Amino acid sequence: MARLLQSISSPALLHQMSAQELKALAGEIREEIIKTVHRTGGHLGASLGAVEIIIAIHSVINSPEDKVIFDVGHQAYAHKLLTGRLDNFACLRQADGLSGFPRRSESPHDPFGTGHAGTSISAALGYCLARDALGQKYKVVTVTGDGALTAGMAFEALNHAGELQTDLVVVLNDNEMSIAPNVGGLSDYLTRIRTDPTYHRAKDDLERLISRIPAVGGQMLRVVERLRDTVRSLVVPGAFFEELGFSYYGPIDGHNIPLLQRVLREAFERGGPVLIHAYTQKGRGYAPAESDPGHLHALAPERANGVHRPTFSQLFGETLEQLAAQDQRIVAITAAMPEGTGLSGFGHRFPDRLIDVGIAEQHAVTLAAGLACGGMKPVVAIYSSFMQRAYDQIVHDVALQNLPVVLCLDRAGLVGEDGPTHHGAFDISYLRHIPNLVVMAPRDGAHLRHMLYTALEHDGPAAIRYGREEVQDVGARHQLPAKIPIGRGELLRRGGDIAILAVGTMVAVAMAAAELLEERGLSVAVADARFIKPLDEALLGELARSVRCLVTVEDNCVAGGFGSAVLETLARLSLQLPVRCLGIPDRFIEHGPLEWLREKWGLHPAAVAEAAYGLWAGSRQGWPQIIETGSHN
Ligand SMILES: Cc1ncc(C[n+]2csc(CCOP(=O)(O)OP(=O)(O)O)c2C)c(N)n1
């Protein structure tokens, strides 16, 4: 059993270990990761592929004085195991347990918190500049995947680091995979470097040749220099990075610890920005993950088996496929997540109409704007938290020009074990103030289908947000969906004491809360707003006039969210009644099982019923009054 691993109380102990011991340690770490992740869920493939790189780094640096910064951070499990977190590793991603990503608050060995892709080189460069400004002397190294390198900001950082020439080592962990196989020209380039033997021969020959060119002066020297650069950029591996100002080392086997150690030492010795190109195998050491790395990129946590309904994502993909069969102009865009967003089936059926742009959410949205200008009907499916990246593109390129782009924000609301970097807590707030944009949220599968169709038929931009859960009512899946009148909500239940106005999957919570309130003798109206924007003012007015108090429920942050839209509208219409807005409080929500989080943060029927009852009881004692805002909101 994990004999060596248990003895690693500090990563500095790796400095003394032999090559054989480090290799054995890698085996133990893999066993621990496989065992734990099968229970807790998590990023299996990525973390197995990075074990040797992480061991090698810790064996030549002194963490936490030296900084190792992970891109995305989903591959950092070995780092957690080597930096004093073995005992807590069984609680990975569990409530109150270790985060699935590096967290500054979790360990001094995590110098930078991550979860979103493409940040490592910027953050590392920031550390380098701080170090230089303060006259300090520590090493900074990143572990950056080839997928992460498709993110625009990774390029921005490379560009900047190349100019600054400060000491920074970027370990490019190239497994040719993002979640799905990696895409793009740079990925092709990296593959050529890895696989084309002429590169390697040419590199040696060229270096020999260049060293033999005699020193000449004046004009001739400039000609020779130019020739050297041209020939070098044509045939030397990594010339692209060299041109940016990095020293390029590689490609090297990213599972060979002694080789990695040697190259890392050389890189630190050399100084300036250095990129080490290490090729690795995603899922290394676990046969099912090696043979299906895309599928085993991440595992879901063990759950009790039950009947599985389709998820919103699956139903979205299926419906889009159905609609695309009717309309040639429909194209789908994913930012490196065809499977997660439910678009794999669409891609198999319409390979030319699924565009994977890589981890490039900003580009995805502006690309869609261009496609719309050109007469296509683009549908961009991106997780809510990753769409944060593309806010300006939505405002400036899509909405300002009133273009018919459909934005599908998957994983809206709380997502569970992936935690605060992945919760879709803000999308209603960051979308609803954008002029021209229609914003909607389906309460069930049937509505998702209708909303997708409605959005595609709308001559302007529209966003649909939905969570990661399985859907309740899937509707008539084999029929074509129908159009919903834009801006029309739906009254689901009549009542005269309290009205609960909800959106998305919170409508079911509101309905269940109404049942609980009815048991307490109250008559409760429930309405599904369906549209966050434009809000159904007629429905809101009708509700406000017919009840004593109003509660809004959403799984977005309360600040600037759906409830805020309701309050603004009530104020504008001069409708006065006690209102309570329920949703995600003004704080970052931790990781943990989704249902547990919803219980904890009040997004469940009993909490909604309690809040509504309190508001109603208060309203009987006279109003206007200051309404207590509960513990969270
Ligand atoms: C901005 C952003 N978009 C999408 C994701 C989802 N995501 C997590 S890991 C990953 C692939 C990363 O590939 P790579 O950097 O090569 O690492 P690997 O998993 O192959 O080791 C993606 C797309 C993310 N974390 N951040």
The ligand as an SDF file (V2000), in Angstrom:
LIG
                    3D

 26 27  0  0  0  0  0  0  0  0999 V2000
  -12.7090   28.7700  -19.9720 C   0  0  0  0  0  0  0  0  0  0  0  0
  -12.9310   27.2730  -19.8860 C   0  0  0  0  0  0  0  0  0  0  0  0
  -13.5970   26.6530  -20.8730 N   0  0  0  0  0  0  0  0  0  0  0  0
  -13.8100   25.3210  -20.8000 C   0  0  0  0  0  0  0  0  0  0  0  0
  -13.3540   24.6000  -19.7400 C   0  0  0  0  0  0  0  0  0  0  0  0
  -13.6740   23.1220  -19.6230 C   0  0  0  0  0  0  0  0  0  0  0  0
  -12.4530   22.3090  -19.6800 N   0  0  0  0  0  0  0  0  0  0  0  0
  -11.8810   21.8040  -18.5770 C   0  0  0  0  0  0  0  0  0  0  0  0
  -10.5130   20.9350  -18.8930 S   0  0  0  0  0  0  0  0  0  0  0  0
  -10.6610   21.1960  -20.5410 C   0  0  0  0  0  0  0  0  0  0  0  0
   -9.6500   20.6100  -21.4750 C   0  0  0  0  0  0  0  0  0  0  0  0
   -8.2890   21.0860  -21.1480 C   0  0  0  0  0  0  0  0  0  0  0  0
   -7.3860   20.4520  -22.0020 O   0  0  0  0  0  0  0  0  0  0  0  0
   -5.8440   20.4870  -21.6580 P   0  0  0  0  0  0  0  0  0  0  0  0
   -5.4670   21.8440  -21.1810 O   0  0  0  0  0  0  0  0  0  0  0  0
   -5.1090   19.9560  -22.8200 O   0  0  0  0  0  0  0  0  0  0  0  0
   -5.7120   19.5320  -20.4210 O   0  0  0  0  0  0  0  0  0  0  0  0
   -5.9200   17.9410  -20.3730 P   0  0  0  0  0  0  0  0  0  0  0  0
   -7.2690   17.7260  -19.7750 O   0  0  0  0  0  0  0  0  0  0  0  0
   -5.8340   17.3910  -21.7680 O   0  0  0  0  0  0  0  0  0  0  0  0
   -4.8130   17.4570  -19.5230 O   0  0  0  0  0  0  0  0  0  0  0  0
  -11.7910   21.9630  -20.8250 C   0  0  0  0  0  0  0  0  0  0  0  0
  -12.2490   22.3350  -22.1700 C   0  0  0  0  0  0  0  0  0  0  0  0
  -12.6680   25.2950  -18.7290 C   0  0  0  0  0  0  0  0  0  0  0  0
  -12.2140   24.6730  -17.6380 N   0  0  0  0  0  0  0  0  0  0  0  0
  -12.4600   26.6110  -18.8390 N   0  0  0  0  0  0  0  0  0  0  0  0
  1  2  1  0
  2  3  1  0
  2 26  2  0
  3  4  2  0
  4  5  1  0
  5  6  1  0
  5 24  2  0
  6  7  1  0
  7  8  2  0
  7 22  1  0
  8  9  1  0
  9 10  1  0
 10 11  1  0
 10 22  2  0
 11 12  1  0
 12 13  1  0
 13 14  1  0
 14 15  2  0
 14 16  1  0
 14 17  1  0
 17 18  1  0
 18 19  2  0
 18 20  1  0
 18 21  1  0
 22 23  1  0
 24 25  1  0
 24 26  1  0
M  CHG  1   7   1
M  END
$$$$
